[in-house]
């Protein structure tokens, strides 16, 4: 089974119970009605990125759905939780790409998103034999990756939320694989 499509989604949930907070984050992301199975981080060859709306239309309640998920939870008031998925797609559509998961605290959406995107692009670049300095910042590496002509596109989806006193706060970012 090789998925033909991928869509990205994200959500936030808050509740006094940790599990209920996670459920509410999945609801916010629109994927609560599926049996989610997390997998490692390969973007399938020839897969097409579709909108969340189109992807959800192709799935049925109770269906086993494979995904790459980043999830962060906190019960601490004023603690910034972040979950991000980075994506790097090669120019050769017959080659696989990478999805990365990043889970953290204290970073804003741009910082975490850039980090996740950098992670996915760096993994792909290393498999494609692109020489780069891993110590350079994302903007410098992104330029090298794109100039190589081997990486055509990168992106991320990132969710942040501030913890609230007396509640669990859960953030999720998800790449959903559709067959």
C-alpha positions as a printed NumPy array, in Angstrom:
array([[  0.   ,   0.   ,   0.   ],
       [  1.487,   3.312,  -1.121],
       [ -0.634,   6.38 ,  -0.374],
       [ -1.455,   8.522,  -3.396],
       [ -2.432,  11.702,  -1.514],
       [ -1.429,  13.637,   1.599],
       [ -3.199,  16.415,   3.446],
       [ -2.117,  18.523,   6.386],
       [ -4.16 ,  19.561,   9.399],
       [ -3.696,  20.903,  12.913],
       [ -5.67 ,  21.485,  16.093],
       [ -5.8  ,  22.544,  19.736],
       [ -7.707,  20.955,  22.615],
       [ -8.191,  21.997,  26.245],
       [ -9.807,  19.942,  28.985],
       [ -9.329,  19.01 ,  32.62 ],
       [ -8.5  ,  15.467,  31.5  ],
       [ -5.38 ,  14.802,  29.403],
       [ -7.042,  12.258,  27.087],
       [-10.068,  14.488,  26.516],
       [ -7.723,  17.348,  25.641],
       [ -6.132,  15.149,  22.957],
       [ -9.587,  14.167,  21.632],
       [-10.55 ,  17.846,  21.367],
       [ -7.33 ,  18.616,  19.48 ],
       [ -8.163,  15.815,  17.017],
       [-11.69 ,  17.249,  16.649],
       [-10.275,  20.694,  15.961],
       [ -8.069,  19.084,  13.301],
       [-11.108,  17.251,  11.844],
       [ -9.655,  13.751,  12.279],
       [-11.26 ,  12.505,  15.509],
       [-13.505,   9.95 ,  13.805],
       [-10.671,   7.85 ,  12.373],
       [ -8.48 ,   5.122,  13.862],
       [ -5.15 ,   6.869,  13.513],
       [ -1.977,   4.846,  13.11 ],
       [  1.227,   6.852,  13.306],
       [  3.981,   5.935,  10.893],
       [  7.507,   7.157,  10.272],
       [  8.295,  10.068,   8.079],
       [  8.365,   9.222,   4.374],
       [  6.437,  11.333,   1.86 ],
       [  5.351,   8.721,  -0.718],
       [  6.718,   8.919,  -4.278],
       [  4.215,  10.482,  -6.703],
       [  1.88 ,  11.501,  -3.863],
       [ -0.187,  14.62 ,  -4.404],
       [ -0.84 ,  17.188,  -1.672],
       [ -4.566,  17.87 ,  -1.392],
       [ -6.614,  20.182,   0.784],
       [ -7.883,  19.091,   4.188],
       [-11.46 ,  19.329,   2.891],
       [-10.799,  17.028,  -0.089],
       [ -8.867,  14.593,   2.076],
       [-11.611,  14.345,   4.681],
       [-14.161,  13.625,   1.934],
       [-12.151,  10.558,   0.91 ],
       [-12.169,   9.021,   4.408],
       [-14.937,   7.24 ,   6.32 ],
       [-15.645,   7.224,  10.069],
       [-13.901,   4.281,  11.754],
       [-11.414,   3.88 ,   8.904],
       [ -7.827,   2.994,   9.795],
       [ -5.851,   6.02 ,   8.658],
       [ -2.077,   6.306,   8.561],
       [ -0.511,   9.605,   9.535],
       [  2.637,  11.353,  10.7  ],
       [  1.716,  13.227,  13.877],
       [  3.432,  15.746,  16.108],
       [  1.761,  16.124,  19.513],
       [  2.628,  18.206,  22.555],
       [  0.737,  18.459,  25.843],
       [  1.08 ,  20.681,  28.873],
       [ -0.77 ,  21.186,  32.132],
       [  1.337,  24.231,  33.034],
       [ -0.283,  27.654,  32.891],
       [  1.37 ,  30.034,  30.414],
       [  3.62 ,  27.354,  28.903],
       [  3.677,  27.617,  25.111],
       [  3.233,  24.181,  23.51 ],
       [  4.121,  23.599,  19.864],
       [  3.704,  20.719,  17.403],
       [  4.953,  20.947,  13.827],
       [  5.216,  18.767,  10.73 ],
       [  7.847,  19.662,   8.143],
       [  7.732,  18.414,   4.559],
       [ 10.385,  18.218,   1.839],
       [  9.489,  16.996,  -1.644],
       [ 12.109,  16.063,  -4.25 ],
       [ 11.951,  17.401,  -7.806],
       [ 11.91 ,  13.807,  -9.094],
       [  8.326,  12.703,  -8.376],
       [  9.398,   9.058,  -8.482],
       [ 11.614,   9.613,  -5.442],
       [ 10.309,   9.689,  -1.881],
       [ 10.42 ,  12.805,   0.252],
       [ 10.443,  13.369,   4.   ],
       [  8.021,  14.413,   6.694],
       [  9.418,  15.445,  10.073],
       [  7.727,  15.75 ,  13.448],
       [  8.721,  18.387,  15.953],
       [  7.338,  18.586,  19.495],
       [  8.431,  21.391,  21.776],
       [  7.81 ,  24.264,  24.14 ],
       [  8.448,  27.985,  24.155],
       [  8.861,  28.571,  20.414],
       [  6.532,  30.575,  18.239],
       [  4.918,  29.189,  15.106],
       [  7.584,  30.538,  12.737],
       [ 10.522,  29.24 ,  14.778],
       [  9.05 ,  25.754,  15.191],
       [  7.816,  25.605,  11.593],
       [ 11.218,  26.586,  10.216],
       [ 12.876,  23.976,  12.434],
       [ 10.532,  21.18 ,  11.263],
       [ 10.931,  22.22 ,   7.622],
       [ 14.714,  22.318,   8.026],
       [ 14.663,  18.853,   9.586],
       [ 12.673,  17.335,   6.689],
       [ 14.78 ,  19.095,   4.039],
       [ 18.049,  18.09 ,   5.711],
       [ 16.988,  14.421,   5.834],
       [ 16.013,  14.531,   2.163],
       [ 19.18 ,  16.401,   1.156],
       [ 21.378,  13.82 ,   2.857],
       [ 19.683,  10.962,   0.955],
       [ 20.002,  12.857,  -2.339],
       [ 23.708,  13.555,  -1.829],
       [ 23.384,  17.339,  -1.578],
       [ 26.38 ,  18.817,   0.238],
       [ 25.392,  21.333,   2.902],
       [ 26.639,  22.686,   6.196],
       [ 24.284,  21.401,   8.915],
       [ 25.369,  24.274,  11.171],
       [ 23.993,  26.958,   8.845],
       [ 20.586,  28.448,   9.595],
       [ 17.481,  27.294,   7.73 ],
       [ 17.395,  30.186,   5.246],
       [ 20.96 ,  29.499,   4.1  ],
       [ 20.401,  25.745,   3.815],
       [ 17.069,  26.259,   2.028],
       [ 18.865,  28.288,  -0.644],
       [ 21.469,  25.501,  -1.152],
       [ 18.757,  22.818,  -1.292],
       [ 16.645,  24.65 ,  -3.849],
       [ 19.628,  25.689,  -5.967],
       [ 20.668,  22.039,  -6.226],
       [ 17.522,  21.43 ,  -8.297],
       [ 16.908,  18.198,  -6.371],
       [ 14.451,  19.559,  -3.8  ],
       [ 11.462,  21.275,  -5.333],
       [  9.324,  22.241,  -2.366],
       [  9.313,  22.485,   1.401],
       [  6.517,  23.424,   3.767],
       [  5.31 ,  23.036,   7.317],
       [  2.138,  23.04 ,   9.355],
       [  2.496,  24.202,  12.925],
       [  0.149,  24.58 ,  15.874],
       [  0.922,  26.493,  19.066],
       [ -1.17 ,  27.164,  22.173],
       [ -0.565,  28.594,  25.605],
       [ -1.246,  26.353,  28.602],
       [ -4.127,  27.361,  30.838],
       [ -4.367,  26.916,  34.611],
       [ -6.41 ,  23.866,  35.609],
       [ -6.491,  22.4  ,  32.085],
       [ -4.477,  20.155,  29.847],
       [ -3.639,  21.838,  26.551],
       [ -2.808,  19.588,  23.595],
       [ -1.586,  20.724,  20.182],
       [ -1.335,  18.457,  17.137],
       [ -0.014,  18.875,  13.617],
       [ -0.648,  15.997,  11.255],
       [  0.183,  14.786,   7.752],
       [ -2.62 ,  12.386,   6.811],
       [ -1.838,   9.712,   4.192],
       [ -4.74 ,   8.85 ,   1.866],
       [ -4.722,   5.79 ,  -0.42 ]])
